[in-house]
């Protein structure tokens, strides 16, 4: 027996990043997923929750999803609702709600888990079990499940892997690794955490989070997509292969600069990172400015206005060189500032950078702040 499918989760269609509309990227990712199922002749598409945001999804989005899923009919699209596409009356998974909006019901091949306890859909020798994410504290695997060992058995659930929970992430349907390793499932398709992780028994991958399909926050760097999972069962022995596939045209890249660097150096660093991006127009760049200096954020914003750049100034302190020159030399701090400015004015290149750093360290020391070293490459 063999079952090969695409496992995705956490698209969050409708959610924005700092006012940036992700809708077109989410729809492109779904279309890519459908094409991967078709082009690779996969058996199913499995979605482990948070396909969309309940309060931010519109009629055209629901219709798009339904029409897109229908493209692989009769191959199943199996959905286990999460805590953002929460199963309730005002949810796109509820037929009554769709009737109110006068939207046709989901395509026949779309299978949605709606019963509070584990239930299953059967496709020949394949059993796919799942339940919606309805209770924050209820354990994901609270009751033993009778399954048929002669078949391939998959579980789909939106749940929290305790002891591995990202900081600030809400706990829903908690479980421990041993719950999955001791279960009789051949693979558990997880959703909720936005970065890839897996659970293995040492020889076979028993479960995995594919991560978010498209970045949902400014901290989600790198490639985003899903997993092609192939499960082969012979004589009750399982072999599992997992392959990551990129689905998102949209990416987030972090750039760090120091305000003590000259403006040409900063511009070159930003341009280099932008040029290294495969699709700079479809990228969000997080420009983190760390340190103290005389740097015009508005100038940089205007210079790179054609790109999507968010400026992180949480560790940036601006000082005005001209105002520093006005500091009275009659105080100890004033004497230090004036002497340092004279040295900086007569220096250039690497020496000037070192002296500017020394000025910043001195100002931090006078202010009683912790001195944070700054490091630069040698180029």
C-alpha positions in Angstrom: 0.0 0.0 0.0 1.2 3.5 -0.8 -0.3 6.9 0.0 1.4 10.1 -1.2 -0.1 13.5 -0.4 0.7 17.2 0.1 0.5 18.3 3.7 0.1 22.1 4.3 -1.1 24.3 7.2 -1.5 27.8 8.5 -2.2 29.9 5.4 -4.2 32.5 7.4 -5.9 33.9 4.3 -7.2 37.3 5.2 -4.4 38.2 7.6 -2.2 41.2 7.0 1.4 41.9 8.0 1.7 45.5 9.3 -0.9 46.6 6.8 0.5 44.6 3.9 -2.2 42.6 2.1 -1.1 39.0 1.7 -4.2 37.9 -0.2 -2.7 37.5 -3.7 0.3 35.6 -2.2 -2.0 33.3 -0.3 -4.1 32.5 -3.4 -0.9 31.9 -5.5 0.3 29.5 -2.8 -3.0 27.6 -2.9 -2.8 27.4 -6.7 0.7 26.1 -6.5 -0.4 23.5 -4.0 -3.1 22.3 -6.3 -0.7 22.1 -9.3 1.8 20.1 -7.2 -1.0 17.6 -6.4 -1.9 17.3 -10.1 1.6 17.4 -11.6 3.0 14.8 -9.1 -0.2 12.7 -9.3 -0.6 12.9 -5.5 -3.4 11.1 -3.8 -4.7 14.0 -1.6 -4.2 17.5 -0.2 -4.3 17.6 3.6 -4.7 20.9 5.4 -4.0 21.0 9.2 -6.0 24.1 10.1 -5.9 27.9 10.0 -6.6 27.9 6.3 -8.1 31.4 6.7 -9.1 34.0 9.3 -12.7 33.7 10.3 -13.4 37.4 10.7 -11.4 38.5 7.7 -12.5 36.1 4.9 -14.8 37.4 2.2 -17.3 35.8 -0.2 -14.8 35.9 -3.1 -12.2 34.2 -1.0 -14.5 31.3 -0.1 -15.6 30.9 -3.7 -11.9 31.0 -4.8 -11.0 28.2 -2.4 -14.0 26.1 -3.3 -13.4 26.4 -7.1 -9.7 25.8 -6.7 -10.2 22.6 -4.6 -12.6 21.4 -7.2 -9.8 21.4 -9.7 -8.4 18.1 -8.3 -11.8 16.4 -7.9 -12.2 13.5 -7.1 -9.0 13.6 -5.2 -9.8 14.6 -1.6 -9.0 17.9 0.2 -9.1 17.0 3.9 -9.3 19.9 6.4 -9.1 19.9 10.1 -10.2 23.3 11.3 -7.8 25.3 13.6 -8.2 28.1 16.1 -8.3 30.8 13.5 -10.7 29.1 11.1 -12.6 28.0 14.2 -15.6 25.8 13.5 -18.7 27.7 14.5 -21.9 29.2 13.0 -20.2 32.2 11.5 -17.6 30.1 9.8 -17.1 29.3 6.1 -17.2 25.6 7.0 -20.8 25.8 8.2 -23.5 25.1 5.5 -26.0 27.5 7.2 -23.6 30.4 7.0 -22.9 29.6 3.4 -26.6 29.6 2.7 -27.0 33.0 4.3 -24.3 34.3 2.0 -25.8 32.4 -0.9 -22.6 30.5 -1.6 -22.7 27.0 -2.8 -21.6 24.2 -0.4 -18.0 23.0 -0.6 -17.1 20.7 -3.4 -17.8 17.0 -3.0 -14.1 16.2 -2.7 -13.6 18.6 0.3 -13.8 16.7 3.5 -14.0 18.8 6.7 -13.8 17.3 10.2 -16.7 18.8 12.2 -17.3 16.3 15.1 -15.6 17.1 18.5 -14.0 13.7 18.8 -11.8 11.9 16.2 -13.8 10.7 13.2 -12.5 9.4 9.9 -12.8 9.5 6.1 -11.9 6.4 4.3 -10.5 6.2 0.8 -9.9 2.5 -0.1 -7.0 1.3 2.0 -6.5 4.7 3.6 -8.1 6.0 6.8 -7.7 9.7 7.6 -8.7 10.7 11.1 -9.2 14.2 12.5 -11.2 16.6 14.7 -11.6 20.4 14.8 -9.7 22.6 17.2 -12.5 23.4 19.6 -11.0 23.5 23.1 -7.9 25.3 24.2 -7.0 22.9 27.0 -8.4 19.6 25.9 -5.6 17.1 25.1 -5.2 16.3 21.4 -5.0 12.5 22.1 -7.2 12.1 25.1 -8.8 8.8 24.2 -7.4 5.6 22.5 -8.6 5.2 18.9 -9.4 1.8 17.4 -7.9 1.7 14.0 -7.3 -1.0 11.3 -3.6 -1.9 11.3 -4.0 -3.5 7.9 -4.6 0.0 6.4 -2.6 3.2 6.3 -3.9 5.5 9.1 -3.3 9.2 9.1 -4.3 11.8 11.7 -4.9 15.5 10.9 -5.0 17.9 13.8 -4.2 21.5 14.8 -2.5 21.2 18.1 0.4 22.4 20.4 3.5 20.3 21.0 4.1 21.2 24.6 7.8 21.7 25.7 8.4 22.9 22.1 6.0 25.8 22.1 7.3 29.1 20.6 7.3 32.0 23.0 3.9 33.7 23.1 2.1 31.0 21.1 -1.3 30.1 22.4 -1.8 26.5 23.6 -4.5 24.6 21.8 -5.1 20.8 22.0 -1.8 20.1 23.8 0.1 16.9 23.3 3.5 15.3 24.2 5.7 13.5 21.7 5.0 10.2 23.5 1.3 10.6 22.6 2.1 10.5 18.9 4.9 7.8 19.2 2.5 5.6 21.3 -0.4 6.1 18.9 -1.2 3.7 16.1 -1.2 6.4 13.5 1.3 5.9 10.7 1.6 9.7 10.3 0.2 12.7 12.1 -0.2 15.9 10.0 0.1 18.8 12.4 -0.7 22.5 12.2 -0.4 25.5 14.5 3.3 26.1 14.7 4.7 28.2 11.8 8.1 26.6 11.5 9.0 23.1 10.4 9.6 20.5 13.0 9.2 16.8 13.1 8.7 13.9 15.6 10.5 10.7 14.9 10.8 7.3 16.6 14.5 7.2 15.5 13.9 5.5 12.2 10.6 6.8 10.8 9.1 10.3 10.8 5.8 9.9 12.7 4.6 13.5 12.5 5.5 17.0 11.3 4.6 20.6 11.2 5.1 22.0 7.7 5.2 25.6 8.9 3.2 28.5 7.4 2.4 28.4 3.7 3.0 32.1 3.4 4.8 34.3 6.0 2.3 35.5 8.7 4.6 37.7 10.8 7.8 39.7 10.2 9.7 37.0 12.1 8.9 34.3 9.6 12.1 34.4 7.4 13.2 31.9 4.8 11.2 29.6 2.5 7.6 28.8 3.2 5.6 25.9 1.8 4.4 22.4 2.5 5.5 18.8 2.7 5.1 16.0 0.1 4.7 12.9 2.3 4.9 9.4 0.9 3.9 6.5 3.2 4.5 2.9 2.1 3.1 0.1 4.2 4.0 -3.5 3.6 3.6 -6.4 6.1 2.6 -3.8 8.7 6.0 -2.1 8.3 6.1 1.6 7.5 8.5 3.7 5.5 8.0 7.4 5.3 9.6 10.0 3.1 9.1 13.8 3.6 10.1 16.4 1.1 9.7 20.2 1.5 8.2 22.1 -1.4 8.2 25.9 -1.6 4.8 27.5 -2.1 5.2 31.1 -1.2 6.2 33.8 -3.8 6.3 36.2 -0.9 9.3 36.1 1.5 10.8 38.1 4.3 14.4 39.1 4.6 16.2 40.7 7.4 18.9 43.4 6.8 21.0 44.8 9.7 23.0 48.1 9.5 24.8 50.4 11.9 24.0 54.1 11.9 27.8 54.7 12.5 28.5 53.4 9.1 28.6 56.0 6.4 25.5 56.4 4.2 27.2 54.9 1.1 28.1 51.8 3.0 24.5 51.5 4.3 23.1 52.0 0.8 25.4 49.3 -0.6 24.4 46.8 2.1 20.7 47.3 1.4 21.2 47.2 -2.4 23.2 44.0 -2.1 20.6 42.3 0.0 17.8 43.4 -2.4 19.7 42.2 -5.5 20.4 38.8 -3.9 16.6 38.3 -3.5 15.0 36.1 -6.1 11.8 38.3 -6.3 12.6 41.7 -4.7 9.2 43.1 -5.6 7.6 40.2 -3.8 9.7 40.5 -0.7 9.4 42.3 2.5 12.7 43.6 3.9 13.1 44.2 7.6 15.8 46.9 8.0 17.1 46.7 11.5 19.2 49.7 12.5 21.3 49.0 15.6 23.3 51.6 17.5 23.5 55.4 17.8 24.3 57.8 15.1 23.1 60.6 12.8 21.1 58.7 10.2 18.1 60.0 8.3 15.4 57.3 8.2 13.2 59.5 5.9 16.1 59.6 3.4 16.4 55.9 3.3 12.6 55.5 2.9 12.6 57.8 -0.1 15.7 56.2 -1.6 14.2 52.7 -1.5 10.5 53.6 -1.8 9.9 51.2 -4.7 10.5 48.2 -2.3 8.6 47.0 0.6 10.8 47.9 3.6 9.9 48.0 7.3 12.3 49.9 9.5 13.1 48.4 12.8 14.4 51.2 15.0 13.9 49.5 18.4 17.7 49.5 19.0 18.5 52.8 17.2 19.3 56.0 19.0 19.6 59.1 16.9 22.0 61.9 17.8 22.6 65.1 15.9 26.3 65.8 15.3 25.8 69.5 15.0 24.0 69.7 18.4 26.8 67.7 20.0 29.2 70.4 18.8 27.2 72.9 20.9 27.8 71.0 24.1 29.6 73.2 26.7 33.3 72.2 27.1 33.1 73.3 30.7 31.8 70.0 31.9 33.6 66.6 31.8 31.2 65.2 29.3 31.4 68.4 27.2 35.2 68.2 27.1 35.1 64.5 26.1 32.6 65.2 23.3 34.5 68.2 21.9 37.9 66.4 21.9 36.3 63.3 20.3 34.7 65.4 17.6 38.0 67.0 16.7 39.6 63.6 16.3 36.7 62.4 14.2 36.9 65.4 11.9 40.6 64.7 11.1 40.1 61.0 10.6 38.8 58.9 7.8 38.0 55.3 6.8 38.4 52.7 9.5 39.9 55.1 12.0 36.9 57.4 11.8 34.5 54.5 12.4 36.5 53.4 15.5 36.5 57.0 16.8 32.7 57.3 16.2 32.2 54.1 18.1 34.3 55.4 20.9 32.2 58.5 21.1 29.0 56.4 21.3 30.6 54.1 24.0 31.5 57.2 26.0 28.1 58.8 25.7 26.6 55.5 26.8 29.0 55.4 29.8 28.1 58.9 30.8 24.4 58.0 30.7 25.0 54.9 32.8 23.9 52.6 30.0 25.2 49.2 29.2 27.9 49.4 26.6 27.1 47.2 23.6 30.1 46.4 21.3 29.6 46.9 17.5 31.2 44.5 15.0 31.9 45.1 11.4 33.2 43.0 8.5 36.7 43.8 7.3 35.7 44.6 3.7 
